[in-house]
């Protein structure tokens, strides 16, 4: 009698175990989402909540100087941001996992020899930073900063109202060509002015440009902390750019 073949492992589990785990996670996520929707709909029936939603529909009026639409430079910088972020994530993964790089690069003026994958990763980082700086400069020069920078304290109750409407699946009216809802505005503000700079700082901390002999600076901001905080801002920037690119393309088609 032939011995029973051992199941092939994919990581730490067999294929059947992975499928079972994924099914459990999907069923759990659907059940949790259904409970969340029912709970949110229940909240909207509480005393005072309908009046709150009526007073704060999810967005506030922008200053009169705010121009509608998406200028060409915003569309292109969003596309380049998404394009570069995908390449940065891919090249960063290669730097972390590839044991023997296919080639090395050495500066002509002398300096440390680095792998071609690390050179590509850092070059893409510089292009991403340049693209972001161009976007921020044009954002303030054109006056479009009012679209993503809150100009009224009403942004907070309106954001809460928009969040509650999303949770009930009765979404707020989309009018992004003229004005984002307050929750979208806060998210864009966080991505542009918090997540992106944080990604740049963590990237600089892990690069060869960071001073290795600065003991006090390295103690204040250790490389382990930089590695742990790299993924969230990168993912948020990537997701924001992909959603905005698709949104811009739909709005441009509708406008034309």
C-alpha positions in Angstrom: 0.0 0.0 0.0 1.4 3.4 -1.1 1.9 5.9 1.6 -0.4 8.9 1.5 1.3 11.9 -0.2 1.8 14.9 2.1 -0.2 18.0 1.2 1.8 20.7 -0.4 2.3 23.8 1.8 1.8 27.3 0.5 3.6 29.3 3.2 2.4 27.8 6.5 -0.8 26.2 5.3 -2.1 23.9 2.6 -4.3 25.1 -0.3 -7.4 23.7 1.4 -6.6 25.5 4.7 -6.1 28.8 2.8 -9.4 28.4 1.0 -11.2 27.7 4.2 -9.5 30.7 5.9 -10.5 33.0 3.0 -14.1 31.8 3.0 -14.4 32.4 6.8 -12.9 35.9 6.4 -15.3 36.8 3.5 -18.3 35.5 5.4 -17.2 37.3 8.5 -16.7 40.6 6.6 -20.1 40.4 4.9 -21.8 39.7 8.3 -19.9 42.6 9.9 -20.8 44.9 7.1 -24.5 43.9 7.3 -24.5 44.5 11.1 -22.8 47.9 10.6 -25.4 49.0 8.0 -28.3 48.0 10.2 -26.8 49.7 13.2 -26.2 52.9 11.1 -29.8 52.8 9.8 -31.0 52.5 13.4 -29.0 55.5 14.4 -30.7 57.6 11.8 -34.1 57.0 13.5 -32.9 58.3 16.9 -34.3 61.7 18.0 -32.4 64.6 16.6 -30.4 62.6 14.0 -32.7 63.4 11.0 -32.5 67.1 11.9 -28.7 66.8 12.1 -28.6 65.2 8.7 -30.9 67.9 7.3 -28.8 70.7 8.8 -25.5 69.2 7.7 -26.1 67.4 4.4 -22.5 66.3 4.0 -20.9 69.3 2.4 -20.6 73.1 3.0 -20.4 75.9 0.5 -16.9 76.7 -0.7 -15.7 80.3 -1.1 -16.9 82.1 -4.2 -13.4 82.2 -5.6 -13.2 78.4 -5.8 -13.3 77.2 -9.4 -15.1 74.0 -10.4 -13.6 71.2 -12.5 -10.3 69.4 -12.6 -7.4 71.3 -14.4 -5.2 69.3 -16.7 -2.2 69.5 -14.3 -4.2 67.9 -11.5 -5.2 65.0 -13.7 -1.6 64.5 -15.0 0.0 64.7 -11.5 -2.6 62.3 -10.1 -1.8 59.8 -13.0 1.9 60.2 -12.5 1.5 59.8 -8.7 -0.3 56.5 -9.2 2.2 55.3 -11.9 5.2 56.2 -9.8 3.8 54.7 -6.6 3.2 51.3 -8.2 6.8 51.3 -9.5 8.1 52.4 -6.1 6.3 49.6 -4.3 7.5 47.1 -6.9 11.1 48.2 -6.8 11.0 48.4 -3.0 9.8 44.8 -2.9 12.7 43.8 -5.1 15.2 45.6 -2.9 13.9 43.7 0.2 13.6 40.2 -1.4 16.2 39.9 -4.1 19.4 38.3 -2.8 21.7 38.9 -5.8 20.8 42.0 -7.9 21.5 41.7 -11.7 23.8 44.8 -11.6 25.3 47.5 -9.5 25.6 51.3 -9.8 28.5 53.5 -8.7 28.5 57.3 -8.9 31.0 58.7 -11.4 32.3 61.1 -8.8 32.9 58.2 -6.4 30.8 56.9 -3.6 29.1 53.8 -2.3 28.2 51.1 -4.8 24.6 50.2 -4.6 22.4 47.6 -6.4 20.6 48.7 -9.6 17.3 47.9 -7.9 18.1 50.3 -5.0 19.2 53.0 -7.6 15.9 52.5 -9.5 13.9 52.7 -6.2 15.6 55.9 -5.1 15.4 57.5 -8.5 11.6 56.8 -8.6 11.4 58.3 -5.1 12.9 61.6 -6.3 10.6 61.7 -9.3 7.6 61.1 -7.0 8.7 63.9 -4.7 9.2 66.3 -7.7 5.7 65.4 -9.0 4.2 66.1 -5.5 6.0 69.4 -5.2 4.7 70.5 -8.6 1.2 69.5 -7.6 1.3 71.5 -4.3 2.8 74.6 -6.0 0.1 74.6 -8.7 -2.6 73.8 -6.2 -1.9 77.0 -4.2 -1.0 79.1 -7.3 -4.3 78.3 -9.0 -6.5 78.7 -6.0 -7.7 75.0 -6.2 -6.4 74.5 -2.7 -9.8 75.5 -1.5 -11.2 72.2 -2.9 -9.2 70.0 -0.5 -8.2 72.4 2.4 -11.1 72.9 4.8 -12.2 76.6 5.0 -14.9 76.3 7.6 -15.4 74.5 10.9 -18.6 73.0 9.4 -16.4 70.5 7.7 -16.4 68.3 10.8 -20.2 67.9 11.4 -20.7 67.5 7.6 -18.0 64.8 7.5 -19.8 63.0 10.3 -23.0 63.3 8.3 -21.4 62.0 5.1 -19.9 59.1 7.0 -23.2 58.1 8.5 -24.9 58.3 5.1 -22.2 56.1 3.6 -22.7 53.6 6.4 -26.4 53.4 5.7 -25.7 52.9 2.0 -27.8 56.0 1.3 -24.8 57.8 -0.1 -24.6 61.6 -0.1 -25.2 63.3 -3.4 -22.0 63.3 -5.5 -21.0 66.7 -6.8 -17.3 66.3 -7.0 -16.9 68.4 -10.2 -17.9 71.5 -8.1 -17.4 70.4 -4.4 -16.2 67.3 -2.6 -18.3 66.2 0.4 -16.6 67.0 3.7 -15.5 63.5 4.4 -13.7 63.3 1.0 -12.2 66.8 1.6 -10.7 65.7 4.9 -9.4 62.5 3.4 -7.7 64.3 0.5 -6.2 66.8 3.0 -4.8 64.0 5.1 -3.3 62.2 2.0 -1.7 65.3 0.5 -0.5 67.1 3.6 0.1 64.3 6.1 0.4 60.9 4.5 2.6 62.0 1.5 5.1 64.0 3.7 5.2 61.1 6.1 6.0 58.7 3.2 8.7 61.0 2.1 10.3 61.2 5.6 10.2 57.5 6.1 11.7 56.9 2.7 14.5 59.4 3.4 15.2 57.7 6.8 15.7 54.3 5.1 17.8 55.7 2.2 21.6 56.1 1.9 21.2 59.8 2.1 20.3 59.7 5.8 23.3 60.5 8.0 24.5 57.3 9.6 26.7 59.0 12.2 23.9 61.2 13.7 23.4 59.2 16.8 20.9 61.5 18.4 18.8 61.8 15.3 18.9 58.0 14.7 17.8 57.4 18.3 14.9 59.8 18.0 13.8 58.3 14.7 15.1 54.7 14.4 15.0 52.8 11.1 12.6 50.2 12.6 10.0 52.9 13.2 10.4 54.1 9.6 9.9 50.6 8.2 6.8 50.1 10.3 5.2 53.3 9.2 6.1 53.1 5.5 3.2 51.0 4.1 0.1 52.9 5.4 1.0 56.3 3.8 2.1 54.6 0.6 -1.1 52.6 0.3 -3.3 55.6 1.1 -1.6 57.8 -1.5 -1.9 55.0 -4.1 -5.6 54.3 -3.3 -6.4 58.1 -3.3 -4.7 58.6 -6.7 -6.4 55.6 -8.3 -9.9 56.7 -7.1 -9.3 60.3 -8.1 -8.0 59.3 -11.5 -11.1 57.2 -12.2 -13.3 60.0 -10.8 -11.7 62.7 -12.9 -12.0 60.6 -16.1 -15.7 60.0 -15.4 -16.4 63.7 -14.7 -14.5 64.9 -17.8 -16.5 62.5 -20.0 -19.7 63.8 -18.4 -18.7 67.4 -18.8 -17.8 66.9 -22.5 
